Amino acid sequence: MDLKILPGISSPADVKALPIEDLPALAAEMRHAICSQVQKSGGHLAPNLGVVELMIALHRVFDFGHDRLLFDVGHQCYPHKLITGRYSDLPKLRQRGGMGGFPDPAESDFDLFMVGHAGTSISTATGMAHGDSLRGEGWSPDNPTGRRTVAFIGDASIVNGLAMEGLNHAGTLERQFLVVLNDNGMSIAKPQGAVASYFDRLRVSDTYRSVKRAAKGVMSNLPGGNTLRDWSHRLSEVAKDMVTDDPWFEKFGLLHVGPVDGHDLPSLIETLATVKDFDLPLVLHAHTVKGKGFGYTESDATAFHSPKPHSVQGCRVEVASGGRSFTAAFGDALSELMERDGTVTACTAAMPDGTGVQHALGRFPDRTWDTGICESHAADMMAGMAKTGLRPFFAVYSTFLQRAFDQCFQEASLQGLPLRLCLDRAGLVGGDGAVHHGFCDVTILRSLPGAVLMAAIDEQSLRAALDFMRTHDDGLSAVRYPRADVDDRLIDIGCPPFEMGRARRLREAPRPAVTVMAFGVTAMTALDAATALDQEMNVEVWDARFAKPVDAELIASTLQRGIPILTIEEHTLIGGFGAAVVEEASNQGLDASLIERAGLPDRWIHQGSRSEQLAEAGLDVEGIIRSIRAAAARRQHAPEAPLVEVPANQSVPAV
């Protein structure tokens, strides 16, 4: 497609200046630009294709250089970014120096929050509405130059508990407040739960098929009585014709308009122009098609929610192939566990494909659940199952785990219940950037008494960790693994079973200058670094396996011999695995000055390739070589120690 309009859009003012008859062409060009770029770089595709007209209409009616636009989740922001002057950054989507995949205030003043987790927009918008009103800057009939507030929410995140809490407070606002509900009948996968079913019924009801009903008839039947009828008097005839009998939102104190066609630009603009000056909280319910504009994205919006680079040849779509991912390895291993053990159950929170749980959902639908975007509920539900004697596994991205930390604390760990956490995307995640890094799961979980925390280095060790967790019934346990392909270099060596608090030796070295204890896949990089240093020094490498409990015998025997330890982790150094090793050394009265730590720095690491991010953190081969040398230098300042034999831990031949 020859782009004639989009390259000339440098701000929303340019959209406002276009003849309305040119807006459908702009929408088509935006879809083409987004789809073409995601084919090259990967990214969120179907969510963005579905909101193009909504974003055009919102920017046409509101002035978001002055008014407030708050995004939920944030992966539907590409059209917003194109309208706000970032078309030239699109060719480097999700790359260093290019357009981010989520809103980012550092990128543009049109982005108010860096956001990548669901359920937040209504709450943050409520806070901004209150703040603007308190400062005398909020819009009202008496202050027509004030700021209006719009919360944009979709992809089924309206069912998130935080969104419900936000609605509950938003309904008490006595000022303009608009919630735009992008109802595409989807989450990342098919939405789950009673609210999703309710919206399904609403979309296919007579209300939706014939939305232009007489306002008088509608309002006389609304359950809100005089209050809602009074509200309707403030709306024009256009909006009153679309007011619908929706007791769900009315119970929160918000008037409901729609559902309206989220792809009908003239009607959207007319409706938004009408409701923007309504001075009480209101929901505009727009029905959209996720993946709108392309047959392959509309027909399989789940697969093309956030695809890898791909090509389209006629009716055939070819997705760039890669190696076997940890996610795929987990999915197969989980299904095999469930095949062997009828007490094993599993769930995920709206990420059946992203976590690999879709395999178990297909094979064991009576023991596997997708709860929707409800991590807190999922954790508590699994705790309830553990209480009945089942063996529940909760597969969740590390970045979303903290949304369920209170439940891990109160309903699982405090009760001594064996909730099993499978933490995908642990560590650095590449193009999704800071909003999705799994950088603090060890820190938060290590504080829970009795928790057992593990990491996998390859598919064999992931399977061994899951098998250990299956029979560990004494409390909460977790295993973390990255958004990466599995390394198969150890496949012919075999993998010993996990033993509580025992590390596994991967590389033996006579009289080592440094002992590396690596937690997770950093062990594989440490092997490469140790090999590169062969002519300089002897380096022993251990797969630590456990961050809680750490291998106390290995730590003691190494430090007692005066051998420095380098800990490595793809996790924050604050409260992480390395901190646990230092604490264990201190508890034993050992010389902790011999311990060097490498991990994620105390700053945010933003979008880019995973390899770029690892290099920035010093966790690539070159960075680990530097850390090994720094650890070796610590020995020069330590007193000589007597030789003590290494404990007979599980080990494998040198790699």
MIMAR-396606 format. One record per residue (C-alpha): x, y, z; residue number from 1. Coordinates in Angstrom, 2 decimals. Each point is the difference from the previous one (the first is absolute). Example, Ala and Ser with C-alpha at 12.3 -4.5 7.8 and 13.67 -1.06 7.14 Angstrom:
BEGIN
      xx      yy      zz num
   12.30   -4.50    7.80   1
    1.37    3.44   -0.66   2
***
This chain:
BEGIN
      xx      yy      zz num
    0.00    0.00    0.00   1
    1.22    3.48   -0.87   2
   -0.27    2.06    3.20   3
   -1.23    3.47   -0.88   4
   -1.50    1.32    3.24   5
    1.76   -1.66    2.96   6
    3.53    1.34   -0.72   7
   -1.43    3.51    0.28   8
   -1.52   -0.55    3.45   9
    2.33    1.68    2.49  10
   -2.57    0.70    2.73  11
   -3.71   -0.46    0.78  12
   -0.57    3.48   -1.47  13
    0.68   -1.51   -3.42  14
   -2.72   -2.59    0.59  15
   -2.43    2.70    1.03  16
    0.78    1.92   -3.21  17
   -0.76   -2.93   -2.32  18
   -3.38   -0.10   -1.78  19
   -2.11   -2.63    1.73  20
   -0.29   -1.92   -3.26  21
    3.81   -0.55    0.08  22
    0.00   -1.66    3.41  23
   -0.81   -3.54   -1.25  24
    3.00    0.26   -2.34  25
    2.17    1.09    2.93  26
   -1.26   -3.01    1.99  27
    0.90   -2.35   -2.87  28
    3.51    1.51   -0.26  29
    0.56   -0.33    3.75  30
   -0.99   -3.66   -0.10  31
    2.30   -0.61   -2.95  32
    2.93    1.73    1.71  33
   -0.47   -1.89    3.27  34
   -0.42   -3.37   -1.68  35
    2.99    0.50   -2.30  36
    2.26    0.93    2.90  37
   -1.13   -2.80    2.32  38
    0.66   -2.47   -2.82  39
    3.63    1.16    0.12  40
    0.60    0.49    3.71  41
   -2.77   -1.77    1.86  42
   -2.19    1.81    2.50  43
   -3.62    0.37    1.02  44
   -2.02   -0.26   -3.19  45
   -3.65   -1.01    0.45  46
   -0.67    2.29    3.01  47
    1.19    3.06   -1.93  48
   -1.81   -0.80   -3.21  49
   -3.26   -0.11    1.94  50
    0.18    3.53    1.46  51
    1.05    2.11   -2.97  52
   -3.36    1.74   -0.47  53
   -0.44    0.48    3.74  54
    3.36    1.76    0.25  55
   -0.70    2.19   -3.03  56
   -3.39    0.99    1.41  57
    1.34    0.70    3.49  58
    2.79    2.23   -1.29  59
   -2.43    1.70   -2.39  60
   -2.35    0.97    2.82  61
    2.27    0.51    3.01  62
    3.22    1.97    0.39  63
    2.34   -2.41    1.76  64
    2.76    2.56    0.09  65
   -2.24    1.55    2.67  66
   -2.58   -2.67    0.88  67
    0.97   -3.28    1.66  68
    0.14   -3.36   -1.79  69
    0.90   -3.00    2.18  70
    0.71   -3.37   -1.61  71
   -0.67   -3.41    1.50  72
    2.57   -2.77   -0.67  73
    1.53    2.29   -2.61  74
    0.47   -2.49   -2.82  75
   -2.76    1.76   -1.98  76
    1.95    3.25   -0.29  77
    1.59   -0.23   -3.46  78
   -2.78    1.99   -1.77  79
    0.17    2.62    2.76  80
    3.74    0.29   -0.54  81
   -0.37    0.39   -3.76  82
   -2.53    2.80    0.49  83
    2.27    1.77    2.49  84
    2.94    0.39   -2.36  85
    1.96   -3.21    0.34  86
   -0.39   -1.46   -3.48  87
    3.71    0.56   -0.70  88
    0.86   -2.16    3.04  89
   -2.12   -2.95   -1.17  90
    2.76   -1.69   -2.08  91
    1.89   -0.66    3.27  92
   -3.04   -1.25    1.91  93
    1.00   -1.56    3.36  94
    3.69    0.67   -0.77  95
    2.54    2.35    1.54  96
   -0.73    3.55   -1.16  97
   -3.30   -0.96   -1.59  98
   -3.68    0.00    0.89  99
   -0.75   -1.87    3.21 100
   -2.63   -2.69    0.11 101
   -1.72    1.64    2.98 102
   -0.79    3.60    0.99 103
    3.04    1.79    1.37 104
    0.07    3.59    1.34 105
    3.70    0.21   -0.88 106
   -1.00   -0.52   -3.63 107
   -2.84    2.53   -0.21 108
   -2.01    2.37    2.18 109
   -3.11   -1.66   -1.44 110
    0.87   -3.12    2.04 111
   -0.87    0.61    3.65 112
    1.15   -3.29    1.55 113
    2.40   -2.76   -0.99 114
   -2.50   -2.84    0.17 115
    0.08   -3.69   -0.86 116
   -2.20   -1.67    2.63 117
   -3.78   -0.34   -0.20 118
   -2.71    1.69    2.01 119
    1.76    3.26    0.78 120
   -1.50    2.67   -2.25 121
   -3.24    0.69    1.89 122
    1.83    0.41    3.32 123
    2.75    2.25   -1.35 124
   -2.57    2.00   -1.95 125
   -2.08    0.42    3.17 126
    3.08    1.31    1.78 127
    0.74    2.48   -2.76 128
   -3.63    1.12   -0.09 129
    0.09    0.66    3.74 130
    3.37    1.72   -0.29 131
   -1.10    2.28   -2.82 132
   -3.17    0.94    1.86 133
    1.89    0.78    3.21 134
    2.36    2.22   -1.95 135
   -2.88    1.78   -1.69 136
    0.99   -1.47   -3.37 137
   -2.76   -2.55   -0.51 138
   -2.64    0.47   -2.68 139
   -3.48    0.99    1.12 140
   -2.80    2.14   -1.45 141
    1.40    2.81    2.13 142
    3.57   -0.61   -1.19 143
   -0.35   -0.77   -3.73 144
    3.76    0.31   -0.60 145
    0.83   -2.66    2.61 146
    1.35   -3.46   -0.63 147
   -2.28   -2.91   -0.89 148
    0.96   -3.54    1.05 149
   -0.32   -3.17   -2.10 150
    0.90   -3.52    1.15 151
    0.47   -2.47   -2.86 152
   -0.41   -3.66    0.95 153
   -0.36   -3.16   -2.04 154
    1.20   -3.52   -0.80 155
   -2.17   -1.27    2.88 156
    2.01    1.82    2.67 157
   -3.31    1.45    1.27 158
   -0.36   -3.26    1.99 159
    3.26    0.61    1.85 160
   -0.53    0.63    3.69 161
    1.76    3.36   -0.11 162
   -2.28    1.13   -2.82 163
   -3.00   -0.86    2.17 164
    1.45    1.99    2.88 165
    0.60    2.91   -2.36 166
   -3.58   -0.11   -1.26 167
   -1.29   -0.05    3.55 168
    1.80    3.27    0.77 169
   -0.51    1.61   -3.41 170
   -3.75   -0.26    0.49 171
    0.27    2.48    2.88 172
    1.60    2.74   -2.12 173
   -2.17    3.04   -0.42 174
    1.65    1.22   -3.17 175
    0.67   -1.00   -3.62 176
    1.61   -3.46   -0.18 177
   -0.18   -2.23   -3.06 178
    0.87   -3.70   -0.07 179
    0.38   -1.32   -3.56 180
   -0.53   -3.75    0.13 181
    1.53   -1.67   -3.04 182
   -2.00   -3.23   -0.02 183
    1.50   -2.29   -2.63 184
   -1.30   -3.22    1.49 185
    3.60   -1.01    0.71 186
    2.73    0.21    2.57 187
    3.44   -1.19   -1.03 188
   -1.89   -3.23   -0.54 189
   -3.75   -0.57    0.25 190
   -1.27    1.92    3.03 191
   -1.15   -1.97    3.01 192
   -2.66    0.33    2.66 193
   -3.50    1.26    0.62 194
    0.70    3.62   -0.98 195
    1.35   -1.11   -3.38 196
   -3.15   -2.07   -0.52 197
   -2.11    2.99    0.99 198
    1.63    2.18   -2.65 199
   -0.48   -2.78   -2.55 200
   -3.73    0.04    0.71 201
   -0.14    3.78   -0.10 202
    1.69    0.19   -3.41 203
   -2.45   -2.39   -1.62 204
   -3.10    1.35    1.73 205
   -2.76    1.96   -1.68 206
    1.58    3.07    1.60 207
    3.11   -0.36   -2.17 208
   -1.80   -1.07   -3.15 209
   -2.34    2.99    0.24 210
    1.79    2.58    2.08 211
   -2.00    3.02   -1.19 212
   -2.94   -0.42    2.34 213
   -2.17    2.83    1.21 214
    1.71    1.68    2.94 215
   -3.18    0.35    1.96 216
   -0.69   -3.73   -0.13 217
    3.53   -0.88    1.01 218
    0.19    2.38    2.91 219
   -3.37   -0.96    1.40 220
    1.23   -3.59    0.37 221
    3.45    0.70    1.44 222
    0.45   -1.46    3.51 223
    1.63    3.18    1.25 224
   -3.34    1.79    0.07 225
   -0.08    3.76    0.21 226
    3.75    0.33    0.45 227
    0.85   -1.51   -3.37 228
   -2.93    1.74   -1.65 229
    1.35    3.27    1.36 230
    3.42   -0.85   -1.39 231
   -1.50   -0.64   -3.42 232
   -1.37    3.51   -0.12 233
    3.57    1.25   -0.19 234
    0.69   -2.02   -3.15 235
   -0.96    0.97   -3.52 236
   -2.52   -2.04   -1.96 237
    2.88   -1.85   -1.71 238
    1.37   -1.43    3.21 239
   -3.40   -0.55    1.61 240
   -0.91   -2.24   -2.91 241
    2.92   -2.22    0.98 242
   -0.49   -0.12    3.75 243
   -0.60   -3.64    0.82 244
   -1.38   -1.99    2.86 245
    3.26   -1.27    1.47 246
   -0.34   -0.52    3.75 247
    3.60   -1.19    0.31 248
    1.58    3.42   -0.52 249
   -2.99    1.76    1.57 250
    0.73   -1.78    3.28 251
    3.39    1.73    0.01 252
   -1.67    3.36   -0.55 253
    1.00    0.45   -3.65 254
   -2.43    0.59   -2.84 255
    0.51   -2.40   -2.90 256
   -0.14    1.04   -3.65 257
    0.11   -2.69   -2.69 258
    1.08   -2.47   -1.13 259
    0.96    2.05   -3.05 260
    1.86   -1.08   -3.12 261
    3.67    0.67    0.78 262
    0.90    0.12   -3.69 263
   -2.65    2.51   -1.18 264
    2.03    3.20    0.04 265
   -2.77    2.56   -0.64 266
   -2.20   -1.49    2.72 267
    2.91   -0.30    2.45 268
    0.97    3.62   -0.52 269
   -3.61    1.15    0.37 270
   -0.48   -2.03    3.17 271
    3.27    1.11    1.60 272
   -0.72    3.62   -0.84 273
   -3.30   -0.38    1.82 274
    1.21   -1.77    3.14 275
    3.26    1.89    0.51 276
   -1.79    2.80    1.85 277
   -2.15   -2.24    2.17 278
    0.88    1.01    3.56 279
   -0.38   -3.35    1.78 280
    1.75   -3.38   -0.44 281
   -0.98   -1.83   -3.17 282
    1.02   -3.17   -1.86 283
    0.08   -0.06   -3.79 284
   -0.18   -3.65   -0.95 285
    1.50   -0.57   -3.46 286
   -0.12   -3.34   -1.75 287
    3.09   -0.63   -2.14 288
    1.58   -2.88   -1.88 289
    3.41   -1.01    1.29 290
    2.38   -0.26   -2.95 291
   -2.29    2.13   -2.20 292
    1.09    0.48   -3.60 293
    1.79   -3.22   -0.90 294
   -1.55   -3.41   -0.41 295
    2.73   -1.92    1.78 296
    0.03    2.28    3.04 297
   -3.80    0.10    0.29 298
   -0.33   -3.77   -0.29 299
    2.68   -0.77    2.61 300
    0.39    3.04    2.24 301
    1.52   -2.10    2.76 302
    2.88   -1.25   -2.13 303
    0.60    3.51   -1.34 304
   -0.44    1.82    3.29 305
    3.77    0.44    0.25 306
    1.62   -2.01   -2.78 307
    3.63   -0.47   -0.92 308
    1.16    1.40   -3.36 309
   -1.96   -1.64   -2.80 310
   -0.78    0.19   -3.69 311
   -3.28   -0.18   -1.88 312
   -0.15   -1.67   -3.39 313
   -3.55    0.05   -1.26 314
   -2.01   -2.00    2.53 315
    3.09   -1.55    1.57 316
    1.67    1.51    3.06 317
    3.49   -1.14    0.91 318
    1.25    0.92    3.47 319
    3.75    0.27    0.46 320
    1.19   -3.25    1.51 321
    2.33   -0.18    2.93 322
    1.27   -2.56    2.43 323
   -2.04   -1.82    2.60 324
   -1.10    2.48    2.65 325
   -0.12   -0.48    3.74 326
   -3.74    0.69   -0.29 327
   -0.48   -2.92   -2.39 328
    2.18   -2.21    2.19 329
   -2.09    0.90    3.05 330
   -3.27   -0.66   -1.82 331
    1.08   -3.51   -0.96 332
    1.41   -0.74    3.44 333
   -3.16    1.18    1.75 334
   -2.20   -2.20   -2.17 335
    2.20   -2.99    0.76 336
   -0.21    0.71    3.74 337
   -3.78    0.15   -0.24 338
   -0.01   -3.26   -1.95 339
    2.01   -1.71    2.75 340
   -1.70    1.56    3.01 341
   -3.75    0.51    0.16 342
    0.36    2.36    2.98 343
    1.88    2.60   -2.08 344
   -2.07    3.01   -1.06 345
    1.07    3.11   -1.89 346
   -1.11    3.51   -0.81 347
    1.14    3.19   -1.67 348
   -1.29    3.57    0.02 349
   -0.94    0.83   -3.60 350
    3.28   -1.41   -1.36 351
   -0.72   -3.57   -1.16 352
    2.16    0.41   -3.11 353
    2.59    2.25    1.62 354
    0.65   -2.49    2.81 355
   -0.50   -3.25   -1.93 356
   -3.03   -1.02    2.07 357
   -2.16   -0.29   -3.14 358
    1.32   -3.57   -0.46 359
   -1.34   -1.03    3.40 360
   -3.26    1.91   -0.63 361
   -0.57   -2.15   -3.05 362
    0.95   -3.30    1.59 363
   -1.33    0.50    3.54 364
   -2.82    2.56   -0.15 365
   -1.46   -1.16    3.30 366
    3.29    0.67    1.87 367
    1.25    3.11   -1.82 368
   -1.33    3.56    0.06 369
    0.55    3.39   -1.58 370
   -1.34    2.49    2.56 371
    0.32    3.08   -2.22 372
    2.05    3.00    1.06 373
   -0.36   -0.83    3.68 374
    3.34   -1.02    1.49 375
   -1.10    0.53    3.61 376
   -3.08   -2.16   -0.48 377
    2.04   -2.68   -1.79 378
    2.47   -0.28    2.89 379
   -2.77   -0.21    2.58 380
   -1.93   -2.54   -2.05 381
    3.09   -2.19   -0.20 382
    0.52    0.39    3.75 383
   -3.55   -1.21    0.50 384
    0.72   -3.05   -2.12 385
    3.17   -0.68    1.99 386
   -2.10    0.05    3.16 387
   -2.08   -2.88   -1.41 388
    3.11   -2.11   -0.60 389
    0.56    0.71   -3.68 390
    3.36    1.05   -1.45 391
   -0.61    3.34   -1.77 392
    2.42    1.72   -2.41 393
   -0.50    3.68   -0.85 394
    1.77    1.07   -3.21 395
    0.52    3.75   -0.07 396
    2.43    2.50   -1.47 397
    2.49    1.12    2.62 398
   -0.98    3.63   -0.62 399
   -3.61   -0.78    0.94 400
    0.86   -2.04    3.09 401
    0.18    3.06    2.23 402
   -3.69    0.61   -0.73 403
   -0.66   -3.16    1.99 404
    2.66    0.35    2.68 405
   -2.49    0.64    2.80 406
   -1.75   -3.26   -0.85 407
    3.31   -1.88   -0.11 408
    0.65    1.42    3.47 409
   -3.36   -0.30    1.72 410
   -1.88   -2.89   -1.57 411
    2.94   -2.20   -1.00 412
    3.23    0.49    1.94 413
   -1.55    1.02    3.32 414
   -2.25   -3.05   -0.14 415
    2.87   -2.33   -0.95 416
   -1.79   -0.90   -3.23 417
    1.95   -1.34   -2.99 418
   -0.78    2.60   -2.66 419
    2.36   -0.64   -2.92 420
    1.04    3.02   -2.05 421
    1.39   -0.40   -3.52 422
    1.55    3.36   -0.89 423
    0.35    0.56   -3.73 424
    1.76    3.10   -1.42 425
    2.28    0.14    3.05 426
    2.78    2.49   -0.58 427
    0.37    2.27   -3.03 428
   -2.67   -0.22   -2.69 429
    1.28    1.98   -2.98 430
   -2.35    2.26   -1.94 431
   -2.71    0.23    2.66 432
    2.50    1.83    2.17 433
   -0.18    1.15    3.59 434
   -3.73   -0.55    0.49 435
    0.43   -3.75   -0.53 436
    3.42   -0.87    1.44 437
   -0.18   -2.74    2.63 438
    2.56    1.52    2.31 439
   -1.26   -0.39    3.59 440
   -1.73   -3.38    0.46 441
    2.82   -1.44    2.11 442
    0.10    3.09    2.20 443
   -3.70   -0.04    0.82 444
   -0.38   -3.76    0.37 445
    3.21   -0.50    1.99 446
   -1.58    1.99    2.82 447
   -2.65   -2.71    0.49 448
    0.92   -2.52    2.71 449
    0.39   -3.49   -1.38 450
   -0.12    1.00   -3.66 451
    2.14   -2.10   -2.36 452
    1.31    1.91   -3.02 453
    1.64   -1.60   -3.02 454
    1.16    0.89   -3.51 455
    0.39   -2.11   -3.12 456
    2.99    0.15   -2.35 457
   -1.37   -2.21   -2.80 458
   -2.94   -2.25   -0.81 459
    1.33   -2.94    1.99 460
    0.45    2.07    3.14 461
   -3.44    1.59   -0.45 462
   -1.55   -3.45   -0.08 463
    2.01   -1.05    3.05 464
   -1.08    3.12    1.89 465
   -3.67   -0.59   -0.82 466
    0.29   -3.60    1.13 467
    1.54    1.18    3.28 468
   -2.85    2.50    0.45 469
   -2.63   -2.65   -0.70 470
    0.89   -1.93    3.14 471
    1.01    2.98    2.15 472
   -3.11    0.37    2.14 473
    1.49    1.99    2.90 474
   -0.62    3.51   -1.31 475
    0.32    2.43   -2.86 476
    2.50   -0.77   -2.74 477
    0.99    1.75   -3.22 478
    2.15   -0.52   -3.07 479
    1.08    2.82   -2.30 480
    1.06   -0.14   -3.67 481
    0.54    2.65   -2.66 482
   -1.62    1.16   -3.21 483
    2.60   -1.85   -2.03 484
    0.71   -3.22   -1.83 485
    1.34   -2.94    1.96 486
    3.70   -0.78   -0.30 487
    0.56   -3.69   -0.82 488
    3.77   -0.23    0.55 489
   -0.45   -2.18    3.12 490
   -2.62   -2.28   -1.52 491
    2.35   -2.99   -0.27 492
    1.31    0.32    3.56 493
   -3.27   -0.55    1.80 494
   -1.51    1.94    2.82 495
    0.01   -1.23    3.60 496
   -3.15    0.52    2.08 497
   -0.33    3.15    2.06 498
    0.98   -0.46    3.64 499
   -1.08    2.63    2.49 500
    2.60    2.78    0.21 501
    2.67   -1.80   -2.02 502
    1.81    1.50   -2.98 503
    1.20   -1.95   -3.04 504
    3.58    0.25   -1.27 505
    0.17    0.68   -3.73 506
    3.73    0.67   -0.41 507
    2.72   -1.41    2.22 508
    3.33    1.78    0.37 509
    3.10   -1.06    2.00 510
    0.76    2.56    2.69 511
   -2.39    2.56   -1.51 512
    0.83    3.69    0.09 513
   -3.73    0.75    0.11 514
   -3.12   -2.05    0.66 515
   -3.01    1.24   -1.95 516
   -3.43   -0.67    1.49 517
   -2.50    0.86   -2.72 518
   -3.73    0.08    0.57 519
   -1.97   -0.89   -3.13 520
    1.06    0.29   -3.63 521
    2.90    2.27    0.90 522
    1.76   -3.30    0.76 523
    0.21   -0.69   -3.74 524
    1.60    3.37   -0.65 525
    2.36   -0.61    2.92 526
    1.19   -3.23   -1.68 527
    0.93    1.99   -3.10 528
    1.77    2.65    2.09 529
    1.93   -2.63    1.95 530
    1.14   -1.68   -3.22 531
    1.16    3.34   -1.38 532
    2.18    0.48    3.13 533
    1.63   -3.44   -0.16 534
    3.43    1.42   -0.81 535
   -0.27    2.58    2.78 536
   -1.49   -1.82    2.99 537
   -1.95   -3.07    1.10 538
   -3.70    0.69    0.49 539
   -2.50   -2.41    1.52 540
   -3.67    0.42   -0.95 541
   -3.00   -1.15    2.00 542
   -3.69    0.07   -0.85 543
   -1.27    1.36    3.32 544
   -3.53   -1.38   -0.58 545
   -1.36    1.50    3.22 546
   -0.20    3.63    1.15 547
   -1.76   -1.22    3.13 548
    1.45   -1.98    1.63 549
    3.44    0.64   -1.47 550
    2.71   -2.66    0.11 551
    1.51    0.75    3.43 552
    2.62   -2.78   -0.21 553
    1.32    1.17   -3.35 554
    0.23    3.60    1.22 555
    1.80   -1.04    3.17 556
    2.52   -2.33   -1.63 557
    0.83    2.53   -2.73 558
    0.51    2.98    2.29 559
    1.90   -2.04    2.60 560
    2.55   -0.81   -2.70 561
    0.34    3.69   -0.80 562
   -1.52   -0.42   -3.44 563
   -2.10    2.97   -1.15 564
   -3.58   -0.59   -1.01 565
   -1.70    1.79   -2.89 566
   -3.80   -0.14    0.12 567
   -1.86    0.68   -3.23 568
   -3.72    0.53   -0.48 569
   -2.33    1.56   -2.55 570
   -1.80    1.75    2.82 571
    0.47    3.10    2.12 572
    2.96   -0.17    2.35 573
   -2.18    1.48    2.74 574
   -1.29   -2.94    2.02 575
    0.74   -2.51   -2.74 576
    2.03   -3.20   -0.21 577
    3.35    1.71    0.56 578
   -1.35    1.74    3.07 579
   -1.11   -3.40    1.31 580
    3.53   -1.36   -0.45 581
    1.51    2.97    1.85 582
   -2.53   -0.43    2.82 583
    0.81   -3.70    0.27 584
    3.72    0.76    0.21 585
   -0.66    2.56    2.70 586
   -2.20   -2.42    1.93 587
    2.89   -2.49    0.03 588
    2.54    2.63    1.04 589
    1.86   -0.33   -3.30 590
    1.89    2.67   -1.92 591
   -2.71    1.48   -2.24 592
    2.54    2.43   -1.49 593
    1.01   -2.87   -2.28 594
   -3.43    0.13   -1.68 595
   -0.47    1.97   -3.23 596
   -3.54    0.42   -1.34 597
   -1.24    0.52   -3.57 598
   -3.61    0.66   -0.87 599
   -2.41    2.68   -1.17 600
    1.06    3.51    0.99 601
   -2.07    2.31    2.15 602
   -1.44    1.89   -2.96 603
   -2.61   -0.64   -2.68 604
    1.10   -1.79   -3.16 605
   -2.16    1.07   -2.91 606
   -1.05   -1.53   -3.31 607
    2.44   -1.67   -2.34 608
    1.04   -3.50   -0.89 609
    0.54   -2.44    2.83 610
    3.69   -0.25   -0.93 611
    0.37    3.80    0.20 612
   -1.66    0.02    3.40 613
    2.21   -2.80    1.33 614
    3.08    1.89   -1.19 615
   -1.22    3.18    1.70 616
   -0.41   -1.96    3.25 617
    3.42   -1.61   -0.34 618
   -1.52   -3.46   -0.36 619
    1.34   -0.86   -3.44 620
    3.24   -1.99   -0.39 621
    2.21    3.10    0.04 622
   -1.75    1.38    3.07 623
    0.32   -3.26    1.90 624
    3.69   -0.22   -0.90 625
    0.43    3.42    1.60 626
   -1.88   -1.18    3.09 627
    2.13   -3.16    0.27 628
    3.14    2.11   -0.10 629
   -1.46    2.33    2.63 630
   -0.75   -3.03    2.20 631
    3.52   -1.34   -0.47 632
    1.43    3.37    1.10 633
   -1.80   -0.35    3.33 634
    2.28   -2.93    0.88 635
    3.02    2.30    0.11 636
   -1.45    1.77    3.01 637
   -1.12   -3.10    1.90 638
    2.14   -1.93    2.53 639
    1.19   -3.46   -0.90 640
   -2.43   -2.73    1.03 641
    0.59   -3.73    0.55 642
   -1.01   -2.38   -2.75 643
   -3.38   -1.61    0.58 644
   -1.45   -2.68   -2.24 645
   -2.95    0.86   -2.26 646
   -3.22   -1.72    1.10 647
   -1.21   -2.88   -2.10 648
   -2.91    1.86   -1.59 649
   -1.67   -1.14   -3.18 650
    2.42    0.67   -2.84 651
    0.54   -0.75   -3.68 652
    3.18   -0.31   -2.06 653
    1.62    3.26   -1.04 654
   -1.70    1.61   -3.00 655
***
